[in-house]
Amino acid sequence: MTEEYLGLHEAFEELGASTKLVCVFFTADPEYGIHVIHRGEAHLEPDRTFTWPYREQLPIASVPFE
């Protein structure tokens, strides 16, 4: 676990269990750009894991990478 990951858990705990988070997550590299991108809702479980009840893959625009 990184410090950023632990900080995210702390933020969720401060907001409370009823808070929903809309997330955008992706994989990418400098040579080819974005590989895949998703958006979804997440919430923190009592055991400190995240549950993603809703997520969907978003389309990626085919723009030449320069």
C-alpha positions as CSV (number, residue, x, y, z in Angstrom):
1,M,0.0,0.0,0.0
2,T,1.2,3.5,-0.9
3,E,0.8,6.6,1.2
4,E,-1.7,7.9,-1.5
5,Y,-3.8,4.7,-1.2
6,L,-3.8,5.0,2.6
7,G,-4.8,8.7,2.3
8,L,-7.7,7.8,0.1
9,H,-9.0,5.4,2.8
10,E,-8.7,8.1,5.4
11,A,-10.6,10.5,3.2
12,F,-13.5,8.0,2.8
13,E,-13.6,7.4,6.5
14,E,-13.9,11.1,7.2
15,L,-16.7,11.5,4.6
16,G,-18.7,8.6,6.0
17,A,-20.2,5.4,4.7
18,S,-23.0,7.1,2.8
19,T,-20.6,9.0,0.6
20,K,-20.3,7.9,-3.0
21,L,-17.2,8.5,-5.1
22,V,-17.2,8.7,-8.9
23,C,-13.8,7.6,-10.2
24,V,-12.1,7.7,-13.5
25,F,-9.3,5.2,-13.9
26,F,-7.1,4.3,-16.8
27,T,-3.9,2.6,-18.0
28,A,-1.4,4.4,-20.2
29,D,2.2,4.7,-21.3
30,P,4.3,7.5,-22.8
31,E,4.7,5.7,-26.2
32,Y,1.1,4.7,-26.9
33,G,-1.0,7.0,-24.6
34,I,-4.2,5.7,-23.0
35,H,-4.9,2.0,-23.4
36,V,-8.2,1.8,-21.6
37,I,-10.4,4.2,-19.5
38,H,-13.2,3.4,-17.1
39,R,-15.5,5.4,-14.9
40,G,-17.5,4.1,-11.9
41,E,-18.9,4.5,-8.4
42,A,-17.1,3.1,-5.4
43,H,-17.6,2.9,-1.7
44,L,-15.5,1.8,1.3
45,E,-16.5,-1.4,3.0
46,P,-16.1,-1.9,6.8
47,D,-13.1,-4.2,6.1
48,R,-11.4,-1.2,4.4
49,T,-11.8,-2.6,0.8
50,F,-13.5,-0.8,-2.0
51,T,-16.6,-2.1,-3.8
52,W,-17.3,-1.0,-7.3
53,P,-21.1,-1.5,-7.8
54,Y,-21.1,0.3,-11.1
55,R,-18.4,0.8,-13.7
56,E,-18.3,1.2,-17.4
57,Q,-15.5,1.3,-20.1
58,L,-15.4,4.6,-21.9
59,P,-14.4,5.0,-25.6
60,I,-11.0,6.4,-26.5
61,A,-10.7,8.9,-29.3
62,S,-8.3,7.8,-32.0
63,V,-6.1,10.8,-32.1
64,P,-2.5,10.4,-33.5
65,F,0.0,10.6,-30.7
66,E,2.8,13.1,-31.5
